[in-house]
């Protein structure tokens, strides 16, 4: 692993398996295009299949993810600056750096240990209505700054996902200690859910900026490309939630990426006729519209 030479207000690490060369090249190209290359360095991911962990209750891939993020936090605690941790299937907004630097200057990390740049999105029509309203009001303002975004306190939110988050310099030691203890006793749940549980229990303070400044690359969620003749989705439920999450990414492409992906994932369900479901969908669609008034 190489560490960036030029001084920066924060540092970045991206987690990447040695065999995932294409992902590495794709992410490094993004870092270069967005002018972030000098801030970020590669962290070799742990292959969970090669680790002996008899007390672990998670799958090998989840164990590897847990250990990889633990390595990142081990480095972060010695650097004394905020550290942005990325997984290698992350998509980055060009506004990312300015917002992170604004967060540092505004002392956001005095209030939160971890700040996520995107997270899981629930299918709650009222929450989606609010998110769409905020997104629509922000998406035309470029470049974005922290003041343009919502900072959502996650202390009472059931969230998931850890593909992109920033750890504050004062919190890195504490987050690492929690991970170290969990590894010593044997991880029981996936890394992102472990962090969520620590936040909900009040051991960590976390927030998420919205609209999202990062997202997951949708083509990595399913086996085949969605631009083929008959794309196959491994798990339509996972695919739909990924598309929903991506739809709130500030640099999203709804027409060429999100919609074809969602169409492929929902094709089978759309072919089924169910009048009750149609009524439910029609009601939800109205709730999402400007005509609906809360009472």
Secondary structure, DSSP 8 states (H G I E B T S, - for coil): -----S--SEEEEEEE-TT-HHHHHHHHHHHHHTT-GGGEEEEE---GGG---TT--S-HHHHHHHHHHHHHHHHHHHH-SEEEEEETTEEE-TTHHHHHHHHHHTTGGGT-SEEES-------HHHHHHHHHHHHHHTT--S--GGGSEEEE-TT------SEEEE-TTTHHHHHHHHHHHHHH---S-HHHHHHHHHHTTSS-EEEEESBSEEE-GGGTSSS-TTSSS---S-HHHHHHHHHHHTTBTT--IIIIIHHHHHHHHHHHHTS--HHHHHHHHHHHHHHSTT----
